[in-house]
Amino acid sequence: MSMAVAGLLAGMALGFAGYFGGFGAFVLVAALGAIGFVVGRFLDGDLDTGEFFRPRGGYRDRRR
């Protein structure tokens, strides 16, 4: 499935949630979609958990 089709399906799901469920449902579907995207990237091996916990460049622990 191409990214365009995936984006189309995600947009349609958000549109239906917003129309039938209101703003709260729209936000819930968007948040769960983002979480699913991150988990999918992690399971595909495209995302390393160290990227979330690694300090940004240049920062060093000066206590040692």
PyMOL Python script that loads the backbone (N, CA, C, O; Angstrom):
from pymol import cmd

cmd.read_pdbstr("""\
ATOM      1  N   MET A   1       0.853  -1.167   0.000  1.00  0.00           N
ATOM      2  CA  MET A   1       0.000   0.000   0.000  1.00  0.00           C
ATOM      3  C   MET A   1       0.901   1.232   0.000  1.00  0.00           C
ATOM      4  O   MET A   1       1.842   1.327   0.788  1.00  0.00           O
ATOM      5  N   SER A   2       0.605   2.151  -0.874  1.00  0.00           N
ATOM      6  CA  SER A   2       1.425   3.354  -0.950  1.00  0.00           C
ATOM      7  C   SER A   2       1.071   4.305   0.195  1.00  0.00           C
ATOM      8  O   SER A   2       0.024   4.169   0.829  1.00  0.00           O
ATOM      9  N   MET A   3       1.945   5.251   0.445  1.00  0.00           N
ATOM     10  CA  MET A   3       1.722   6.221   1.519  1.00  0.00           C
ATOM     11  C   MET A   3       0.527   7.122   1.210  1.00  0.00           C
ATOM     12  O   MET A   3      -0.142   7.604   2.123  1.00  0.00           O
ATOM     13  N   ALA A   4       0.259   7.349  -0.079  1.00  0.00           N
ATOM     14  CA  ALA A   4      -0.887   8.170  -0.454  1.00  0.00           C
ATOM     15  C   ALA A   4      -2.197   7.475  -0.064  1.00  0.00           C
ATOM     16  O   ALA A   4      -3.121   8.119   0.433  1.00  0.00           O
ATOM     17  N   VAL A   5      -2.271   6.177  -0.288  1.00  0.00           N
ATOM     18  CA  VAL A   5      -3.471   5.422   0.073  1.00  0.00           C
ATOM     19  C   VAL A   5      -3.615   5.359   1.590  1.00  0.00           C
ATOM     20  O   VAL A   5      -4.720   5.494   2.117  1.00  0.00           O
ATOM     21  N   ALA A   6      -2.510   5.156   2.287  1.00  0.00           N
ATOM     22  CA  ALA A   6      -2.553   5.126   3.753  1.00  0.00           C
ATOM     23  C   ALA A   6      -3.012   6.475   4.301  1.00  0.00           C
ATOM     24  O   ALA A   6      -3.801   6.527   5.244  1.00  0.00           O
ATOM     25  N   GLY A   7      -2.526   7.554   3.720  1.00  0.00           N
ATOM     26  CA  GLY A   7      -2.948   8.885   4.141  1.00  0.00           C
ATOM     27  C   GLY A   7      -4.416   9.135   3.844  1.00  0.00           C
ATOM     28  O   GLY A   7      -5.117   9.768   4.633  1.00  0.00           O
ATOM     29  N   LEU A   8      -4.879   8.636   2.705  1.00  0.00           N
ATOM     30  CA  LEU A   8      -6.291   8.765   2.354  1.00  0.00           C
ATOM     31  C   LEU A   8      -7.167   8.030   3.358  1.00  0.00           C
ATOM     32  O   LEU A   8      -8.175   8.571   3.814  1.00  0.00           O
ATOM     33  N   LEU A   9      -6.796   6.811   3.704  1.00  0.00           N
ATOM     34  CA  LEU A   9      -7.571   6.035   4.671  1.00  0.00           C
ATOM     35  C   LEU A   9      -7.561   6.681   6.049  1.00  0.00           C
ATOM     36  O   LEU A   9      -8.588   6.720   6.726  1.00  0.00           O
ATOM     37  N   ALA A  10      -6.409   7.188   6.466  1.00  0.00           N
ATOM     38  CA  ALA A  10      -6.334   7.866   7.760  1.00  0.00           C
ATOM     39  C   ALA A  10      -7.190   9.123   7.770  1.00  0.00           C
ATOM     40  O   ALA A  10      -7.871   9.401   8.757  1.00  0.00           O
ATOM     41  N   GLY A  11      -7.163   9.873   6.701  1.00  0.00           N
ATOM     42  CA  GLY A  11      -7.982  11.074   6.606  1.00  0.00           C
ATOM     43  C   GLY A  11      -9.470  10.764   6.619  1.00  0.00           C
ATOM     44  O   GLY A  11     -10.258  11.485   7.231  1.00  0.00           O
ATOM     45  N   MET A  12      -9.849   9.697   5.945  1.00  0.00           N
ATOM     46  CA  MET A  12     -11.257   9.302   5.948  1.00  0.00           C
ATOM     47  C   MET A  12     -11.697   8.843   7.333  1.00  0.00           C
ATOM     48  O   MET A  12     -12.800   9.169   7.771  1.00  0.00           O
ATOM     49  N   ALA A  13     -10.852   8.094   8.022  1.00  0.00           N
ATOM     50  CA  ALA A  13     -11.188   7.641   9.374  1.00  0.00           C
ATOM     51  C   ALA A  13     -11.346   8.834  10.313  1.00  0.00           C
ATOM     52  O   ALA A  13     -12.275   8.873  11.119  1.00  0.00           O
ATOM     53  N   LEU A  14     -10.450   9.798  10.211  1.00  0.00           N
ATOM     54  CA  LEU A  14     -10.555  10.994  11.052  1.00  0.00           C
ATOM     55  C   LEU A  14     -11.795  11.813  10.701  1.00  0.00           C
ATOM     56  O   LEU A  14     -12.448  12.371  11.583  1.00  0.00           O
ATOM     57  N   GLY A  15     -12.110  11.881   9.427  1.00  0.00           N
ATOM     58  CA  GLY A  15     -13.303  12.605   9.010  1.00  0.00           C
ATOM     59  C   GLY A  15     -14.578  11.974   9.543  1.00  0.00           C
ATOM     60  O   GLY A  15     -15.466  12.668  10.039  1.00  0.00           O
ATOM     61  N   PHE A  16     -14.665  10.639   9.436  1.00  0.00           N
ATOM     62  CA  PHE A  16     -15.840   9.947   9.971  1.00  0.00           C
ATOM     63  C   PHE A  16     -15.935  10.108  11.483  1.00  0.00           C
ATOM     64  O   PHE A  16     -17.019  10.333  12.020  1.00  0.00           O
ATOM     65  N   ALA A  17     -14.799   9.992  12.169  1.00  0.00           N
ATOM     66  CA  ALA A  17     -14.814  10.145  13.629  1.00  0.00           C
ATOM     67  C   ALA A  17     -15.242  11.554  14.017  1.00  0.00           C
ATOM     68  O   ALA A  17     -16.009  11.731  14.964  1.00  0.00           O
ATOM     69  N   GLY A  18     -14.760  12.539  13.304  1.00  0.00           N
ATOM     70  CA  GLY A  18     -15.131  13.917  13.606  1.00  0.00           C
ATOM     71  C   GLY A  18     -16.589  14.214  13.308  1.00  0.00           C
ATOM     72  O   GLY A  18     -17.241  14.952  14.047  1.00  0.00           O
ATOM     73  N   TYR A  19     -17.102  13.640  12.226  1.00  0.00           N
ATOM     74  CA  TYR A  19     -18.482  13.912  11.832  1.00  0.00           C
ATOM     75  C   TYR A  19     -19.485  13.203  12.747  1.00  0.00           C
ATOM     76  O   TYR A  19     -20.455  13.803  13.209  1.00  0.00           O
ATOM     77  N   PHE A  20     -19.233  11.926  12.995  1.00  0.00           N
ATOM     78  CA  PHE A  20     -20.201  11.135  13.761  1.00  0.00           C
ATOM     79  C   PHE A  20     -19.964  11.179  15.265  1.00  0.00           C
ATOM     80  O   PHE A  20     -20.911  11.020  16.036  1.00  0.00           O
ATOM     81  N   GLY A  21     -18.734  11.390  15.698  1.00  0.00           N
ATOM     82  CA  GLY A  21     -18.441  11.314  17.127  1.00  0.00           C
ATOM     83  C   GLY A  21     -18.088  12.628  17.767  1.00  0.00           C
ATOM     84  O   GLY A  21     -17.984  12.702  18.992  1.00  0.00           O
ATOM     85  N   GLY A  22     -17.900  13.666  16.985  1.00  0.00           N
ATOM     86  CA  GLY A  22     -17.537  14.959  17.543  1.00  0.00           C
ATOM     87  C   GLY A  22     -16.030  15.109  17.677  1.00  0.00           C
ATOM     88  O   GLY A  22     -15.247  14.267  17.239  1.00  0.00           O
ATOM     89  N   PHE A  23     -15.661  16.220  18.302  1.00  0.00           N
ATOM     90  CA  PHE A  23     -14.244  16.557  18.405  1.00  0.00           C
ATOM     91  C   PHE A  23     -13.480  15.577  19.284  1.00  0.00           C
ATOM     92  O   PHE A  23     -12.327  15.259  18.993  1.00  0.00           O
ATOM     93  N   GLY A  24     -14.099  15.097  20.348  1.00  0.00           N
ATOM     94  CA  GLY A  24     -13.430  14.145  21.245  1.00  0.00           C
ATOM     95  C   GLY A  24     -13.049  12.866  20.527  1.00  0.00           C
ATOM     96  O   GLY A  24     -11.952  12.342  20.722  1.00  0.00           O
ATOM     97  N   ALA A  25     -13.953  12.360  19.695  1.00  0.00           N
ATOM     98  CA  ALA A  25     -13.660  11.151  18.923  1.00  0.00           C
ATOM     99  C   ALA A  25     -12.564  11.424  17.898  1.00  0.00           C
ATOM    100  O   ALA A  25     -11.716  10.568  17.646  1.00  0.00           O
ATOM    101  N   PHE A  26     -12.585  12.610  17.315  1.00  0.00           N
ATOM    102  CA  PHE A  26     -11.547  12.986  16.355  1.00  0.00           C
ATOM    103  C   PHE A  26     -10.169  12.956  17.009  1.00  0.00           C
ATOM    104  O   PHE A  26      -9.221  12.406  16.448  1.00  0.00           O
ATOM    105  N   VAL A  27     -10.063  13.549  18.195  1.00  0.00           N
ATOM    106  CA  VAL A  27      -8.779  13.588  18.909  1.00  0.00           C
ATOM    107  C   VAL A  27      -8.351  12.183  19.312  1.00  0.00           C
ATOM    108  O   VAL A  27      -7.173  11.843  19.199  1.00  0.00           O
ATOM    109  N   LEU A  28      -9.293  11.357  19.781  1.00  0.00           N
ATOM    110  CA  LEU A  28      -8.969   9.991  20.181  1.00  0.00           C
ATOM    111  C   LEU A  28      -8.449   9.179  19.001  1.00  0.00           C
ATOM    112  O   LEU A  28      -7.453   8.467  19.130  1.00  0.00           O
ATOM    113  N   VAL A  29      -9.113   9.279  17.857  1.00  0.00           N
ATOM    114  CA  VAL A  29      -8.662   8.538  16.671  1.00  0.00           C
ATOM    115  C   VAL A  29      -7.295   9.039  16.210  1.00  0.00           C
ATOM    116  O   VAL A  29      -6.446   8.240  15.815  1.00  0.00           O
ATOM    117  N   ALA A  30      -7.079  10.333  16.256  1.00  0.00           N
ATOM    118  CA  ALA A  30      -5.773  10.878  15.856  1.00  0.00           C
ATOM    119  C   ALA A  30      -4.670  10.414  16.798  1.00  0.00           C
ATOM    120  O   ALA A  30      -3.585  10.059  16.339  1.00  0.00           O
ATOM    121  N   ALA A  31      -4.923  10.409  18.108  1.00  0.00           N
ATOM    122  CA  ALA A  31      -3.908   9.976  19.075  1.00  0.00           C
ATOM    123  C   ALA A  31      -3.605   8.489  18.930  1.00  0.00           C
ATOM    124  O   ALA A  31      -2.441   8.087  18.945  1.00  0.00           O
ATOM    125  N   LEU A  32      -4.639   7.678  18.791  1.00  0.00           N
ATOM    126  CA  LEU A  32      -4.403   6.240  18.615  1.00  0.00           C
ATOM    127  C   LEU A  32      -3.711   5.945  17.294  1.00  0.00           C
ATOM    128  O   LEU A  32      -2.915   5.010  17.211  1.00  0.00           O
ATOM    129  N   GLY A  33      -3.999   6.723  16.266  1.00  0.00           N
ATOM    130  CA  GLY A  33      -3.297   6.555  14.993  1.00  0.00           C
ATOM    131  C   GLY A  33      -1.822   6.888  15.112  1.00  0.00           C
ATOM    132  O   GLY A  33      -0.981   6.201  14.533  1.00  0.00           O
ATOM    133  N   ALA A  34      -1.499   7.942  15.860  1.00  0.00           N
ATOM    134  CA  ALA A  34      -0.088   8.306  16.056  1.00  0.00           C
ATOM    135  C   ALA A  34       0.642   7.238  16.858  1.00  0.00           C
ATOM    136  O   ALA A  34       1.783   6.898  16.547  1.00  0.00           O
ATOM    137  N   ILE A  35      -0.005   6.712  17.883  1.00  0.00           N
ATOM    138  CA  ILE A  35       0.614   5.649  18.680  1.00  0.00           C
ATOM    139  C   ILE A  35       0.827   4.408  17.825  1.00  0.00           C
ATOM    140  O   ILE A  35       1.880   3.773  17.895  1.00  0.00           O
ATOM    141  N   GLY A  36      -0.166   4.063  17.022  1.00  0.00           N
ATOM    142  CA  GLY A  36      -0.032   2.921  16.123  1.00  0.00           C
ATOM    143  C   GLY A  36       1.076   3.102  15.105  1.00  0.00           C
ATOM    144  O   GLY A  36       1.770   2.146  14.761  1.00  0.00           O
ATOM    145  N   PHE A  37       1.244   4.319  14.624  1.00  0.00           N
ATOM    146  CA  PHE A  37       2.314   4.610  13.667  1.00  0.00           C
ATOM    147  C   PHE A  37       3.686   4.385  14.303  1.00  0.00           C
ATOM    148  O   PHE A  37       4.565   3.775  13.696  1.00  0.00           O
ATOM    149  N   VAL A  38       3.862   4.881  15.527  1.00  0.00           N
ATOM    150  CA  VAL A  38       5.149   4.725  16.218  1.00  0.00           C
ATOM    151  C   VAL A  38       5.422   3.258  16.516  1.00  0.00           C
ATOM    152  O   VAL A  38       6.546   2.794  16.325  1.00  0.00           O
ATOM    153  N   VAL A  39       4.424   2.521  16.977  1.00  0.00           N
ATOM    154  CA  VAL A  39       4.600   1.093  17.254  1.00  0.00           C
ATOM    155  C   VAL A  39       4.917   0.336  15.973  1.00  0.00           C
ATOM    156  O   VAL A  39       5.773  -0.548  15.971  1.00  0.00           O
ATOM    157  N   GLY A  40       4.243   0.669  14.897  1.00  0.00           N
ATOM    158  CA  GLY A  40       4.525   0.025  13.618  1.00  0.00           C
ATOM    159  C   GLY A  40       5.936   0.282  13.131  1.00  0.00           C
ATOM    160  O   GLY A  40       6.599  -0.628  12.634  1.00  0.00           O
ATOM    161  N   ARG A  41       6.398   1.510  13.270  1.00  0.00           N
ATOM    162  CA  ARG A  41       7.786   1.822  12.876  1.00  0.00           C
ATOM    163  C   ARG A  41       8.780   1.049  13.733  1.00  0.00           C
ATOM    164  O   ARG A  41       9.805   0.579  13.239  1.00  0.00           O
ATOM    165  N   PHE A  42       8.467   0.920  15.036  1.00  0.00           N
ATOM    166  CA  PHE A  42       9.342   0.178  15.939  1.00  0.00           C
ATOM    167  C   PHE A  42       9.382  -1.300  15.550  1.00  0.00           C
ATOM    168  O   PHE A  42      10.457  -1.899  15.513  1.00  0.00           O
ATOM    169  N   LEU A  43       8.235  -1.887  15.262  1.00  0.00           N
ATOM    170  CA  LEU A  43       8.191  -3.304  14.901  1.00  0.00           C
ATOM    171  C   LEU A  43       8.827  -3.577  13.548  1.00  0.00           C
ATOM    172  O   LEU A  43       9.349  -4.669  13.326  1.00  0.00           O
ATOM    173  N   ASP A  44       8.796  -2.610  12.639  1.00  0.00           N
ATOM    174  CA  ASP A  44       9.464  -2.760  11.347  1.00  0.00           C
ATOM    175  C   ASP A  44      10.972  -2.625  11.459  1.00  0.00           C
ATOM    176  O   ASP A  44      11.696  -2.979  10.529  1.00  0.00           O
ATOM    177  N   GLY A  45      11.451  -2.119  12.584  1.00  0.00           N
ATOM    178  CA  GLY A  45      12.879  -1.930  12.761  1.00  0.00           C
ATOM    179  C   GLY A  45      13.375  -0.590  12.291  1.00  0.00           C
ATOM    180  O   GLY A  45      14.586  -0.374  12.236  1.00  0.00           O
ATOM    181  N   ASP A  46      12.483   0.323  11.947  1.00  0.00           N
ATOM    182  CA  ASP A  46      12.877   1.642  11.467  1.00  0.00           C
ATOM    183  C   ASP A  46      13.131   2.622  12.601  1.00  0.00           C
ATOM    184  O   ASP A  46      13.621   3.726  12.365  1.00  0.00           O
ATOM    185  N   LEU A  47      12.808   2.239  13.812  1.00  0.00           N
ATOM    186  CA  LEU A  47      12.891   3.139  14.948  1.00  0.00           C
ATOM    187  C   LEU A  47      13.623   2.433  16.072  1.00  0.00           C
ATOM    188  O   LEU A  47      13.337   1.276  16.380  1.00  0.00           O
ATOM    189  N   ASP A  48      14.568   3.129  16.684  1.00  0.00           N
ATOM    190  CA  ASP A  48      15.340   2.580  17.785  1.00  0.00           C
ATOM    191  C   ASP A  48      14.895   3.251  19.078  1.00  0.00           C
ATOM    192  O   ASP A  48      14.781   4.476  19.129  1.00  0.00           O
ATOM    193  N   THR A  49      14.644   2.468  20.121  1.00  0.00           N
ATOM    194  CA  THR A  49      14.174   3.063  21.378  1.00  0.00           C
ATOM    195  C   THR A  49      15.218   3.990  21.986  1.00  0.00           C
ATOM    196  O   THR A  49      14.858   4.890  22.744  1.00  0.00           O
ATOM    197  N   GLY A  50      16.477   3.803  21.684  1.00  0.00           N
ATOM    198  CA  GLY A  50      17.526   4.682  22.190  1.00  0.00           C
ATOM    199  C   GLY A  50      17.397   6.101  21.688  1.00  0.00           C
ATOM    200  O   GLY A  50      17.919   7.025  22.312  1.00  0.00           O
ATOM    201  N   GLU A  51      16.713   6.295  20.574  1.00  0.00           N
ATOM    202  CA  GLU A  51      16.525   7.642  20.043  1.00  0.00           C
ATOM    203  C   GLU A  51      15.661   8.493  20.963  1.00  0.00           C
ATOM    204  O   GLU A  51      15.780   9.719  20.963  1.00  0.00           O
ATOM    205  N   PHE A  52      14.793   7.857  21.748  1.00  0.00           N
ATOM    206  CA  PHE A  52      13.932   8.597  22.655  1.00  0.00           C
ATOM    207  C   PHE A  52      14.640   8.968  23.955  1.00  0.00           C
ATOM    208  O   PHE A  52      14.292   9.969  24.581  1.00  0.00           O
ATOM    209  N   PHE A  53      15.624   8.179  24.367  1.00  0.00           N
ATOM    210  CA  PHE A  53      16.245   8.361  25.672  1.00  0.00           C
ATOM    211  C   PHE A  53      17.672   8.894  25.603  1.00  0.00           C
ATOM    212  O   PHE A  53      18.270   9.178  26.640  1.00  0.00           O
ATOM    213  N   ARG A  54      18.213   9.030  24.434  1.00  0.00           N
ATOM    214  CA  ARG A  54      19.571   9.522  24.252  1.00  0.00           C
ATOM    215  C   ARG A  54      19.593  11.038  24.401  1.00  0.00           C
ATOM    216  O   ARG A  54      18.728  11.722  23.855  1.00  0.00           O
ATOM    217  N   PRO A  55      20.572  11.574  25.136  1.00  0.00           N
ATOM    218  CA  PRO A  55      20.640  13.042  25.246  1.00  0.00           C
ATOM    219  C   PRO A  55      20.970  13.666  23.896  1.00  0.00           C
ATOM    220  O   PRO A  55      21.587  13.039  23.035  1.00  0.00           O
ATOM    221  N   ARG A  56      20.551  14.897  23.736  1.00  0.00           N
ATOM    222  CA  ARG A  56      20.851  15.602  22.485  1.00  0.00           C
ATOM    223  C   ARG A  56      22.345  15.849  22.385  1.00  0.00           C
ATOM    224  O   ARG A  56      23.065  15.749  23.378  1.00  0.00           O
ATOM    225  N   GLY A  57      22.810  16.170  21.192  1.00  0.00           N
ATOM    226  CA  GLY A  57      24.236  16.359  20.959  1.00  0.00           C
ATOM    227  C   GLY A  57      24.873  17.360  21.907  1.00  0.00           C
ATOM    228  O   GLY A  57      24.184  18.267  22.375  1.00  0.00           O
ATOM    229  N   GLY A  58      26.096  17.239  22.194  1.00  0.00           N
ATOM    230  CA  GLY A  58      26.805  18.223  22.995  1.00  0.00           C
ATOM    231  C   GLY A  58      26.562  18.151  24.488  1.00  0.00           C
ATOM    232  O   GLY A  58      27.381  18.667  25.248  1.00  0.00           O
ATOM    233  N   TYR A  59      25.494  17.545  24.948  1.00  0.00           N
ATOM    234  CA  TYR A  59      25.221  17.478  26.376  1.00  0.00           C
ATOM    235  C   TYR A  59      26.028  16.342  26.978  1.00  0.00           C
ATOM    236  O   TYR A  59      26.016  15.221  26.470  1.00  0.00           O
ATOM    237  N   ARG A  60      26.730  16.640  28.065  1.00  0.00           N
ATOM    238  CA  ARG A  60      27.512  15.622  28.747  1.00  0.00           C
ATOM    239  C   ARG A  60      27.248  15.726  30.240  1.00  0.00           C
ATOM    240  O   ARG A  60      26.989  16.812  30.758  1.00  0.00           O
ATOM    241  N   ASP A  61      27.314  14.614  30.918  1.00  0.00           N
ATOM    242  CA  ASP A  61      27.148  14.604  32.360  1.00  0.00           C
ATOM    243  C   ASP A  61      28.465  15.070  32.973  1.00  0.00           C
ATOM    244  O   ASP A  61      29.478  14.382  32.852  1.00  0.00           O
ATOM    245  N   ARG A  62      28.465  16.214  33.620  1.00  0.00           N
ATOM    246  CA  ARG A  62      29.700  16.802  34.146  1.00  0.00           C
ATOM    247  C   ARG A  62      30.002  16.358  35.565  1.00  0.00           C
ATOM    248  O   ARG A  62      30.983  16.817  36.150  1.00  0.00           O
ATOM    249  N   ARG A  63      29.197  15.484  36.131  1.00  0.00           N
ATOM    250  CA  ARG A  63      29.444  15.023  37.489  1.00  0.00           C
ATOM    251  C   ARG A  63      30.577  14.034  37.569  1.00  0.00           C
ATOM    252  O   ARG A  63      31.084  13.783  38.662  1.00  0.00           O
ATOM    253  N   ARG A  64      30.989  13.470  36.480  1.00  0.00           N
ATOM    254  CA  ARG A  64      32.048  12.445  36.519  1.00  0.00           C
ATOM    255  C   ARG A  64      33.388  13.038  36.254  1.00  0.00           C
ATOM    256  O   ARG A  64      34.389  12.322  36.249  1.00  0.00           O
TER     257      ARG A  64
END
""", "prot")
cmd.dss("prot")
cmd.show_as("cartoon", "prot")
cmd.util.cbc("prot")
cmd.orient("prot")
